[in-house]
């Protein structure tokens, strides 16, 4: 599973923000690593230098092998909190996605005999 991290310039307060967030996301999604090709993490400060409640956003998009991308966005007052919430929500969605896939997997329809 390849992880790509993107952010705007206002979010990057310390050098290890990207490493911390990426490690947290990898940990939360580790059980799906064989089923995902790529995970993209985007963090941003929605109102720039102005401060406000829940103005940090984290969007995480996971790309399952052979499937469409699944994305979530979460907001919080701190970037790490937004990323943690987004990773938890994405793990729940992936659990449902892969659970449905295994429940609905069936053998191909046999040929009709007339």
Helices and strands as residue ranges (DSSP letters): E 2-7, H 17-28, G 30-32, E 36-45, E 56-64, E 69-76, H 79-104
